[in-house]
Amino acid sequence: MRAARMLIERRLSAAEAVALVRRRRSPGALGNDAFTGRLAAGPDAAALLVERDPLG
């Protein structure tokens, strides 16, 4: 997870970062579609999802 975020911060696209992590670790790495979707949405959208209060 951290590795993919760091790669994106270093100017790789989310798809490139996920592909690199999978190539280096395992084809099953980062297999959670919700997580890879948040990576693709970018840090601002991901922050909104994390900070969102389901009761508020």
C-alpha positions in Angstrom: 0.0 0.0 0.0 2.7 2.5 1.0 4.8 1.5 -2.0 2.1 2.2 -4.5 1.4 5.6 -2.9 5.1 6.5 -2.9 5.3 5.6 -6.6 2.4 7.8 -7.4 4.0 10.6 -5.5 7.0 10.1 -7.7 4.9 10.8 -10.8 3.8 7.3 -11.9 0.2 6.8 -12.7 -1.9 4.6 -10.4 -2.0 1.9 -13.1 1.8 2.0 -13.5 2.3 1.9 -9.7 -0.1 -1.1 -9.2 1.5 -2.9 -12.2 5.0 -2.3 -10.8 4.1 -3.5 -7.3 2.5 -6.6 -8.7 5.5 -7.3 -10.9 7.9 -7.0 -8.0 5.8 -8.7 -5.3 3.1 -10.9 -6.6 0.4 -10.8 -9.3 -2.1 -10.9 -6.4 -0.7 -7.8 -4.7 -3.1 -4.9 -4.3 -6.0 -7.1 -5.3 -8.6 -5.0 -3.5 -10.5 -3.2 -6.2 -11.8 -0.5 -3.8 -8.2 0.3 -2.7 -6.8 0.5 -6.3 -9.8 2.6 -7.2 -8.9 5.1 -4.4 -5.3 5.2 -5.7 -6.6 6.0 -9.2 -8.9 8.7 -7.8 -6.0 10.5 -6.3 -5.0 11.7 -2.9 -7.7 14.4 -2.6 -10.5 12.0 -3.3 -9.1 9.4 -1.0 -8.7 11.9 1.8 -12.4 12.8 1.4 -13.4 9.2 1.7 -11.3 8.6 4.8 -12.5 11.8 6.5 -16.2 11.2 5.7 -18.4 10.7 8.7 -21.1 8.2 8.0 -23.3 9.6 10.8 -22.8 13.2 9.9 
